[in-house]
Amino acid sequence: MLEFDKKDLKFIGPCPVCKSVFASANIKALKSRGATLLLHVDCSECESSLLVTLIKSNAGVITNVGVLTDLNKDDFSRFRDMPVITINDVLYFDSSSDKNDNFRIKK
């Protein structure tokens, strides 16, 4: 099993919104499984947030994938143990949309 350490965090790169360097204090590891690490990163300059996945190969090469998000660090803990949303859930939600207040109509 490959382990990550602090020096691996340099592969996160700058904020995609404002190009500022992320402070290590604003990087939180959310989940680690084998050679994959999921991080939540906050930019102290523009206040944007990212979910970043670091993947380390057997040769030590690190690949990262980042996605802008509106989730905060605590949201991940709250949502991770919830059941997966199925296609049936989506279809039910869509079919009942005229009966609930989940959709707002612009006036």
C-alpha positions, 0 to 999 in steps of 0.5 A: 500500500502506498502512503502519502506524506506532506511533500505530496501536497505540492502536487495540488497546485494553485487555486484555479480561480485566483491562482493563489498558493494553498496554505497547508492549514487549509488542506484536510484529508477526507478519505484515504484508500490504498494509493488514493487520497481525497482532500478538501482544500479552501483558498484563503484568498478567494474563499473557493473550495476544491475536492482534490483526489491524489492518486499515487502509482507504484512508480511514485508518480502522482496524478491529481484531479480537482473539482470546484465545490460549494461543499465545506469540510463537514459536508463530506462527513455528513453525506458520505454515509448516506444512501446512494441516490438511484435513478428511481429516486430521480424519477420519483423526484421529477414525477412529483415536482408539481406536487412539492416545493423543490422547484422554484419558478421565476416570476 
